[in-house]
Amino acid sequence: MSIELESLGQISISRTMRSSGSYRLKLLNWWAPPNRLFLRHKHITNADKLPLRALNGVNPVQFLMDDDDPNPNSVNLLKETNFALKCAKFPCIKIGDSPLIKLYGEDDTILRLDSELKHLEEIEKVDKKFPEPWHSLGPTLVKPVHQSFKEENLVEKFVEEPLPENLAHWESTLDRSLKLLPNTTSRLANLLEKSGFPTIRKLLNHFPRTYADLQNAQGAIEDGHYFMFMGKVISSKGMRGGSQFGILEVLVGCEIQNIEPNVNENKMVYLHLKRFYRGRRFTSKPFLDMIASKYKEGDHVYVSGKVKKMNTEDHYEMQQYNIDMLEKEEQKYAHLERKPCPVYPSKNGLKPNIIGDVISRALKALNNDIDPMPSEVLSEFNLLNLFDAYLGIHRPKTLNDADLARRRLIFDEFFYLQLGRLFQMLEALGTNLEREELLARYRNDKVSEVCTSEWGPLTRNLLKSLPYSLTSSQLTALSEIILDLKRPIPMNRLLQGDVGCGKTIVAFLSCMEVLGSGFQAALMVPTELLAIQHYQELNSLLEQLDSGTEGFKPTIALLTGSTSTRERRIILKGLQSGDISMVIGTHSLISEKIEFRNLKIAVIDEQHRFGVVQRGRFNSKLLSRLRDDSMNHDLNSDENKAFMAPHILALSATPIPRTLALALYGDMSITQITDLPPGRQPIETLALEGNEAGFEKVYKMIKDELVADGKIYLVYPIIEESEQLPELHAASTDYESISGKFEGYNCSLLHGRMKAEEKEEALTKFRDGQTRILLATQVIEIGVDVPDASMMVVMNAERFGIAQLHQLRGRVGRGNKKSRCVFLSSTSGTLKRLKVLEKSSDGFYLAQADLLLRGPGDLLGKKQSGHLPEFPVARLEIDGDILQKAHLAALKVLSMSNNLEKYPGLKAELSMRQPLCILGD
Ligand SMILES: Nc1ncnc2c1ncn2[C@@H]1O[C@H](COP(=O)(O)OP(=O)(O)OP(=O)(O)O)[C@@H](O)[C@H]1O
């Protein structure tokens, strides 16, 4: 059905009505020789509530022409107008309070119009894809109650012009298509979708890049920045810009505070607001006069936008701007209240102002019950609800509002990551009892006192026979681990500590605790060199054991890629029968088909080098036994203890900040060793440019060190000289020249291309003192322990990361001897970064500095950070406190409902955010 409403001379207005109740308003052409102005149609939903209306204070021509203009003002400020009355004068037209629009130049004739109009008064067919009206989505919107702050204007609009319908349920609200947003044409919705905004959530997660603030116009005006001004219109001109476009230029004069010293008077700045109207039709005089007449000299206006300096002093051009008329004094304050103003980045070509406008409408359409977060969590962690957070980030009243909102949104990023990790871990456990045990342990991560008397006899015996006493944080760490080992559920703990702090002995003692009660242990390390070193060290410690340990001496085996087939067969058999109590090896421990008789603990050294996948494989391989349905479900039964999944103890020598550790290993309990063994002397560190003078100095230092009986590591970035990188020093290439330079002192070479036994031989000779200089690549970075090595020189040090250099430096100063470390940089420019190592030897501090400089992904190296989560808003480097809160909140939620059944909203959100994680049903 179609109804012709009005026919006003040259303007025809038709309305078609769909059976579904939606309308399409069509404004037919008008003719304005010589230019043909075509006023396009406009979709209007719920037209029964929005009867034929014109604009109030908005340029009508612009409105009529921009059929997809998403500016909320174009729609929300609509007010009922009688066209017949307003368009009284022919051939001019006046709509609403607009000035007269001259349709023709003075001498144009109108004779052709009647016949033209007949032809044009056709009724447009309604677009088949026209969306269902909003009211089908749910009950009427109620006025939202804001906990923390209110956006008066928005609330008013809700009441005054309520969007007829609310969305059915929070679960689906945010994930609904923008097509369903009131007053959004399908063309605009498609455009939004193509630009990456298919849903309301995606749109609301497009956060402002910054906020413009009225206050900032009072300071220095910087080119390219966003500012807000209040001022007076000086002139307004509509001009032809050639035959293809029209220009509106409004000149506004603003009085601002003078920031020059000793000048009390305010100064004037001049804003040239320029708007371009592309198309021949916008070059007509009537049109240009009409747009210019909107702003009159002396009008008070409020302008915001990006400024560009002009050649004349204190003159600025603004092409992207918003201008509002200020009529009354009160309005000034109303505007002031709306500060700060969000500035959006554009997306895929979509202009910031369009994005901002649709966001405003989306916010109005939302209800305040979109938050799946339980209210207990909101109140305990003092968080805004999600609705307020979206309002606060997009329409803050103060910058503090925006910051509060940002914190809530960051919290969510961390929270769902933690929740996902912990949830997956709980899923892997069989019974509720196990889950509750585990959560209880996470909540109470620290032990209050160390009770060595409760440790097993083998552990106590080894402890007694050590040539040193454990430091207090070594003791606490060991207590935490042993407490976990006594629990009937598998431990998943990360032992983290700075280089050389003594993690290995804590790991050994943890293994002794299970070996002493007849179980087995495995220690997996990333390199063969390290496996051999640990194997030798542990054996030598065990040799010194008192024979009084109830006659029990554990048998330790070494299994690496170089182990002969025969030997391997014997080891595998021994592990299966239980004759071998502990195996130390490389990743072959998980890739081999090893069967343990009763493996109780798996220690994974240098955790991040293996990654979650390998850790998981180790774990799940052994977990499969536990999940056997035929098992006895009494957790304390001997049978179950024997078949329980192994406890996992991961060691990390990278002293990553606790927050990063949480983000990476949110499903692990974290223990940190925070002190170093006593007697360690600070390593004297020097960063030098590796020019001739620098090398001379270093050679002299090496000579002195050799004379003083020291041992020296020379570390190189590459093995062989490279044509592509001629500036790099190479270990093999330098071997001859170094041997010649320090005649009388033996040198050895150690790099990754050598065979296992050659590496082992090189290291043994260096350890025994047969060689005094070891030319090595970064193979020595991890775990190599030669306590009396006293000097290190790193060539082309800028090629390494700060954290890596700290690890390398940790190869010296491991005993009581005073040690030195020199970092040689290729150029003076690269020297600056290395200087930070001169100032600090605290790994946590350096890692934090590195984190701030390079970001978390880089800190761990690309290879190892494949599993590092991406956070759109949060910055791990600075938002660590929120991460800690989020971790606790995730624990709280899971302890209230460990399968999340009580919180279906959270579960849905989690599966939406982490599509890869298996969430039961
Ligand atoms: N409490 C202690 N008192 C004295 N020396 C200790 C103590 N604990 C460990 N050590 C010694 O300190 C040195 C470094 O210990 P260890 O190799 O365990 O450090 P780490 O934390 O594993 O370091 P890295 O990260 O370099 O592997 C070893 O020679 C070890 O014997």
The ligand as a MOL file (V3000), in Angstrom:
LIG
                    3D

  0  0  0     0  0            999 V3000
M  V30 BEGIN CTAB
M  V30 COUNTS 31 33 0 0 0
M  V30 BEGIN ATOM
M  V30 1 N 71.9330 -21.7390 49.4420 0
M  V30 2 C 73.0380 -21.7820 48.7060 0
M  V30 3 N 74.2030 -21.3700 49.2210 0
M  V30 4 C 75.3350 -21.3960 48.5040 0
M  V30 5 N 75.3920 -21.8300 47.2280 0
M  V30 6 C 74.2570 -22.2500 46.6550 0
M  V30 7 C 73.0310 -22.2480 47.3660 0
M  V30 8 N 72.0700 -22.7240 46.5320 0
M  V30 9 C 72.6740 -23.0120 45.3490 0
M  V30 10 N 73.9810 -22.7360 45.4180 0
M  V30 11 C 74.9660 -22.8590 44.3630 0
M  V30 12 O 74.7300 -21.7770 43.4660 0
M  V30 13 C 75.0310 -22.1530 42.1400 0
M  V30 14 C 73.8560 -21.8520 41.2690 0
M  V30 15 O 72.7750 -22.6810 41.6100 0
M  V30 16 P 71.7910 -23.2670 40.5130 0
M  V30 17 O 72.5560 -23.8150 39.3660 0
M  V30 18 O 70.8260 -24.1160 41.1820 0
M  V30 19 O 71.1070 -21.9440 40.0990 0
M  V30 20 P 69.8850 -21.7910 39.1780 0
M  V30 21 O 68.8880 -21.0120 39.9130 0
M  V30 22 O 69.4750 -23.0840 38.6030 0
M  V30 23 O 70.5560 -20.8650 38.0890 0
M  V30 24 P 70.4120 -20.8650 36.5300 0
M  V30 25 O 69.2400 -20.0470 36.3090 0
M  V30 26 O 71.6680 -20.2330 36.1160 0
M  V30 27 O 70.2830 -22.2440 36.0800 0
M  V30 28 C 75.3610 -23.6220 42.1690 0
M  V30 29 O 76.7440 -23.7660 42.0870 0
M  V30 30 C 74.8300 -24.0890 43.4940 0
M  V30 31 O 75.5800 -25.1550 44.0220 0
M  V30 END ATOM
M  V30 BEGIN BOND
M  V30 1 1 1 2
M  V30 2 1 2 3
M  V30 3 2 2 7
M  V30 4 2 3 4
M  V30 5 1 4 5
M  V30 6 2 5 6
M  V30 7 1 6 7
M  V30 8 1 6 10
M  V30 9 1 7 8
M  V30 10 2 8 9
M  V30 11 1 9 10
M  V30 12 1 10 11
M  V30 13 1 11 12
M  V30 14 1 11 30
M  V30 15 1 12 13
M  V30 16 1 13 14
M  V30 17 1 13 28
M  V30 18 1 14 15
M  V30 19 1 15 16
M  V30 20 2 16 17
M  V30 21 1 16 18
M  V30 22 1 16 19
M  V30 23 1 19 20
M  V30 24 2 20 21
M  V30 25 1 20 22
M  V30 26 1 20 23
M  V30 27 1 23 24
M  V30 28 2 24 25
M  V30 29 1 24 26
M  V30 30 1 24 27
M  V30 31 1 28 29
M  V30 32 1 28 30
M  V30 33 1 30 31
M  V30 END BOND
M  V30 END CTAB
M  END
